[in-house]
């Protein structure tokens, strides 16, 4: 039996770890998305604060969206830190906050 060449060993290793490479690519994409979402959270918080100042209460639609967004951010971070294998939105479902009614 002939010994494997270095190239064959690298190909075999890459083939065996392709699921990890795919996860790494997804993690990179979600990490970039996390940066954008941090900006969005800042703008939404400013808007909510403005609503609070002008009307005396938070905007209920924005509060509902914020509840879902906070759950989504938790899902995103859990995937990034490998505490779950469940893919966050858009590969999974958008989290639904519990209703207070």
Protein Blocks (a to p, Z undefined) as FASTA:
>chain_A
ZZddfklmmmmmmmmmmmmmmmmmmmmmmmmmmmmmmmmmmmmmmmmmmmmmmnopacfk
lmmmmmmmmmmmmmmmmmmnopafbdcdfkbccdddddfZZ
